[in-house]
């Protein structure tokens, strides 16, 4: 029997994400979200340039990124939540595609409340 080692539940979700990392800024799409973080699919030459060097993320290594997440709201509008994150995993899925796990460190303003409300709807 396999035991679940995650502290919080993950939910599938495709959300548009803007990632600002060092001098780079690029768009991606989430594949899973949780209260504490998200996993994102990053594709293209820029993603390859950035993440190919992080394939073996060492526990405790401090690779950070500022992220803006667009979450759906009523009437086809989006809220953009800003947060500071730390890269916790990088996995190559093709020649220029990566799945990157981000742990949320903190949110700007009251964005944490909006994120918690969005996650609560995923149950």
C-alpha positions as YAML, in Angstrom:
chain: A
units: angstrom
residues:
- id: 1
  name: UNK
  ca: [0.00, 0.00, 0.00]
- id: 2
  name: UNK
  ca: [1.37, 3.37, -1.05]
- id: 3
  name: UNK
  ca: [1.16, 6.14, 1.53]
- id: 4
  name: UNK
  ca: [0.60, 9.77, 0.64]
- id: 5
  name: UNK
  ca: [3.57, 11.89, 1.64]
- id: 6
  name: UNK
  ca: [2.15, 15.27, 0.67]
- id: 7
  name: UNK
  ca: [1.14, 17.61, 3.46]
- id: 8
  name: UNK
  ca: [-1.60, 19.33, 1.44]
- id: 9
  name: UNK
  ca: [-3.81, 18.07, -1.37]
- id: 10
  name: UNK
  ca: [-3.01, 18.91, -5.00]
- id: 11
  name: UNK
  ca: [-5.62, 19.72, -7.62]
- id: 12
  name: UNK
  ca: [-5.37, 19.75, -11.40]
- id: 13
  name: UNK
  ca: [-5.74, 23.28, -12.74]
- id: 14
  name: UNK
  ca: [-4.69, 25.05, -15.93]
- id: 15
  name: UNK
  ca: [-3.96, 28.63, -15.01]
- id: 16
  name: UNK
  ca: [-1.97, 31.22, -16.93]
- id: 17
  name: UNK
  ca: [1.19, 32.12, -15.06]
- id: 18
  name: UNK
  ca: [3.77, 34.87, -15.59]
- id: 19
  name: UNK
  ca: [7.19, 33.98, -14.15]
- id: 20
  name: UNK
  ca: [9.91, 36.53, -13.42]
- id: 21
  name: UNK
  ca: [13.16, 34.76, -12.65]
- id: 22
  name: UNK
  ca: [16.48, 36.58, -12.51]
- id: 23
  name: UNK
  ca: [16.61, 38.67, -15.68]
- id: 24
  name: UNK
  ca: [14.06, 36.49, -17.49]
- id: 25
  name: UNK
  ca: [10.30, 36.87, -17.78]
- id: 26
  name: UNK
  ca: [8.10, 34.29, -19.50]
- id: 27
  name: UNK
  ca: [4.62, 32.79, -19.58]
- id: 28
  name: UNK
  ca: [3.64, 29.25, -18.65]
- id: 29
  name: UNK
  ca: [0.61, 27.17, -17.64]
- id: 30
  name: UNK
  ca: [0.02, 25.43, -14.33]
- id: 31
  name: UNK
  ca: [-0.86, 21.74, -14.20]
- id: 32
  name: UNK
  ca: [-1.42, 21.29, -10.45]
- id: 33
  name: UNK
  ca: [-2.07, 23.67, -7.58]
- id: 34
  name: UNK
  ca: [-2.19, 23.42, -3.80]
- id: 35
  name: UNK
  ca: [-2.34, 25.78, -0.85]
- id: 36
  name: UNK
  ca: [1.44, 25.74, -0.65]
- id: 37
  name: UNK
  ca: [2.51, 25.79, -4.28]
- id: 38
  name: UNK
  ca: [2.01, 24.82, -7.89]
- id: 39
  name: UNK
  ca: [3.54, 22.76, -10.68]
- id: 40
  name: UNK
  ca: [3.97, 24.50, -13.99]
- id: 41
  name: UNK
  ca: [4.75, 23.33, -17.53]
- id: 42
  name: UNK
  ca: [7.41, 25.57, -19.07]
- id: 43
  name: UNK
  ca: [8.22, 25.20, -22.78]
- id: 44
  name: UNK
  ca: [10.44, 26.73, -25.40]
- id: 45
  name: UNK
  ca: [13.99, 27.93, -25.85]
- id: 46
  name: UNK
  ca: [13.88, 30.32, -22.89]
- id: 47
  name: UNK
  ca: [12.58, 27.60, -20.56]
- id: 48
  name: UNK
  ca: [15.35, 25.32, -21.80]
- id: 49
  name: UNK
  ca: [17.97, 28.02, -21.24]
- id: 50
  name: UNK
  ca: [16.78, 28.64, -17.67]
- id: 51
  name: UNK
  ca: [15.80, 25.21, -16.38]
- id: 52
  name: UNK
  ca: [18.39, 22.94, -18.04]
- id: 53
  name: UNK
  ca: [20.89, 24.05, -15.39]
- id: 54
  name: UNK
  ca: [18.46, 23.31, -12.54]
- id: 55
  name: UNK
  ca: [17.61, 19.68, -13.38]
- id: 56
  name: UNK
  ca: [19.09, 18.52, -10.09]
- id: 57
  name: UNK
  ca: [17.70, 21.00, -7.57]
- id: 58
  name: UNK
  ca: [19.46, 20.40, -4.25]
- id: 59
  name: UNK
  ca: [17.23, 20.46, -1.16]
- id: 60
  name: UNK
  ca: [17.70, 23.84, 0.49]
- id: 61
  name: UNK
  ca: [19.00, 25.49, -2.68]
- id: 62
  name: UNK
  ca: [17.52, 28.96, -2.93]
- id: 63
  name: UNK
  ca: [16.25, 29.42, -6.51]
- id: 64
  name: UNK
  ca: [13.49, 32.01, -6.37]
- id: 65
  name: UNK
  ca: [10.96, 33.47, -8.78]
- id: 66
  name: UNK
  ca: [8.22, 36.07, -8.65]
- id: 67
  name: UNK
  ca: [5.01, 34.69, -10.10]
- id: 68
  name: UNK
  ca: [1.71, 36.18, -11.19]
- id: 69
  name: UNK
  ca: [-1.16, 33.67, -11.32]
- id: 70
  name: UNK
  ca: [-4.41, 34.42, -13.14]
- id: 71
  name: UNK
  ca: [-7.33, 32.77, -11.37]
- id: 72
  name: UNK
  ca: [-10.88, 32.77, -12.73]
- id: 73
  name: UNK
  ca: [-13.50, 34.94, -11.16]
- id: 74
  name: UNK
  ca: [-17.17, 35.48, -11.93]
- id: 75
  name: UNK
  ca: [-18.27, 36.71, -15.35]
- id: 76
  name: UNK
  ca: [-15.16, 35.54, -17.24]
- id: 77
  name: UNK
  ca: [-12.90, 37.96, -15.37]
- id: 78
  name: UNK
  ca: [-9.54, 37.05, -13.85]
- id: 79
  name: UNK
  ca: [-7.78, 38.06, -10.68]
- id: 80
  name: UNK
  ca: [-4.01, 38.26, -10.90]
- id: 81
  name: UNK
  ca: [-2.30, 37.09, -7.73]
- id: 82
  name: UNK
  ca: [1.33, 37.96, -7.12]
- id: 83
  name: UNK
  ca: [3.57, 35.76, -5.01]
- id: 84
  name: UNK
  ca: [7.19, 35.02, -4.24]
- id: 85
  name: UNK
  ca: [8.20, 31.41, -4.74]
- id: 86
  name: UNK
  ca: [11.08, 28.98, -4.47]
- id: 87
  name: UNK
  ca: [11.83, 26.30, -7.06]
- id: 88
  name: UNK
  ca: [11.61, 22.88, -5.40]
- id: 89
  name: UNK
  ca: [11.82, 20.55, -8.41]
- id: 90
  name: UNK
  ca: [12.68, 20.61, -12.11]
- id: 91
  name: UNK
  ca: [11.92, 17.68, -14.41]
- id: 92
  name: UNK
  ca: [12.59, 17.59, -18.15]
- id: 93
  name: UNK
  ca: [9.65, 16.10, -20.09]
- id: 94
  name: UNK
  ca: [10.98, 16.72, -23.61]
- id: 95
  name: UNK
  ca: [13.90, 18.44, -25.33]
- id: 96
  name: UNK
  ca: [12.62, 21.94, -24.42]
- id: 97
  name: UNK
  ca: [9.78, 21.29, -21.93]
- id: 98
  name: UNK
  ca: [10.01, 21.17, -18.16]
- id: 99
  name: UNK
  ca: [7.68, 20.58, -15.25]
- id: 100
  name: UNK
  ca: [8.75, 22.91, -12.46]
- id: 101
  name: UNK
  ca: [7.51, 22.74, -8.89]
- id: 102
  name: UNK
  ca: [7.23, 26.01, -7.00]
- id: 103
  name: UNK
  ca: [6.68, 26.45, -3.27]
- id: 104
  name: UNK
  ca: [4.86, 29.66, -2.38]
- id: 105
  name: UNK
  ca: [6.87, 31.70, 0.13]
- id: 106
  name: UNK
  ca: [4.47, 34.63, 0.46]
- id: 107
  name: UNK
  ca: [1.81, 36.62, -1.37]
- id: 108
  name: UNK
  ca: [1.52, 40.33, -2.10]
- id: 109
  name: UNK
  ca: [-1.26, 42.09, -0.22]
- id: 110
  name: UNK
  ca: [-4.41, 40.06, 0.38]
- id: 111
  name: UNK
  ca: [-3.71, 37.65, -2.51]
- id: 112
  name: UNK
  ca: [-3.37, 34.76, -0.04]
- id: 113
  name: UNK
  ca: [-7.07, 35.01, 0.82]
- id: 114
  name: UNK
  ca: [-8.00, 34.86, -2.87]
- id: 115
  name: UNK
  ca: [-5.70, 31.85, -3.39]
- id: 116
  name: UNK
  ca: [-7.21, 30.02, -0.40]
- id: 117
  name: UNK
  ca: [-10.72, 30.72, -1.72]
- id: 118
  name: UNK
  ca: [-9.77, 29.43, -5.18]
- id: 119
  name: UNK
  ca: [-8.25, 26.23, -3.73]
- id: 120
  name: UNK
  ca: [-11.31, 25.70, -1.50]
- id: 121
  name: UNK
  ca: [-13.50, 25.64, -4.67]
- id: 122
  name: UNK
  ca: [-11.31, 22.85, -6.12]
- id: 123
  name: UNK
  ca: [-12.41, 20.31, -3.46]
...
